[in-house]
């Protein structure tokens, strides 16, 4: 008996990726229901070799649905996730709406799968920010062995992190520049084509952006509240996959070769680290892939027990859709939920 799965925000970048990943991984579904707002009702989306018609979230009854993959933004999630959870359907939410709620687990399966048991309080599980997800996958095995005290991270985040509008803007601006036309700027505060923008989300009182704040707070909740982290988040003219330059300071002495071997053995990580031209991962390598790629592993002599490395991952997959599906797989594999259809039979 399979599980009935609803995907909210099915017409968006992440929603479509969720549908693709459910099919790719052979997720045990009895039925998949794509949902979106009323204006998207009737649109078609693909699930494997099937074409599904999108239904309206407002009219859908979740009482016979087992899992809801929510990717429709924070405002929609705040309104609907508690209602869906109250109908006995487990919500796996990709927005920031519930990440900092003490009654909602914030899960990256390779890092803190055991924390998932807390979902039953509200029937909601939160997905972390895309830049946090790949970072904690890389930090977890190093923290277990060496005890990370402090993290300094600079991100190079693709425009897909800003949704379809962000991707469209980079595309339009690039074409305009090649046509010797003045590019129009709508989605981003400055031109993104052939430029980088050190500003993601809103500015906070301390001068950091909310994206940078998210990375700090989420890393503490997922990995260890004692870790100190400072981030600089930058939007770059890349369509898919986020990159991060990471510097860590540890409690224990850390050597590059030992760190390399630990990372090679860790779940969800692929180490590509040859000290030669092209011997490292780039966003182009990571796009469409599940792994978090680690490269440029080297000791940092400027601090005691320091290490620097480069981290790349597909933000639409591990940063969002894949992580959500992996969370659903943990629920099933640990027998934390049962199909309602079977229970009712």
Order of alpha helices (4+ residues) and beta strands (2+ residues): beta-alpha-beta-beta-beta-beta-beta-alpha-beta-beta-alpha-beta-alpha-beta-alpha-beta-alpha-beta-beta-alpha-beta-alpha-beta-beta-alpha-alpha
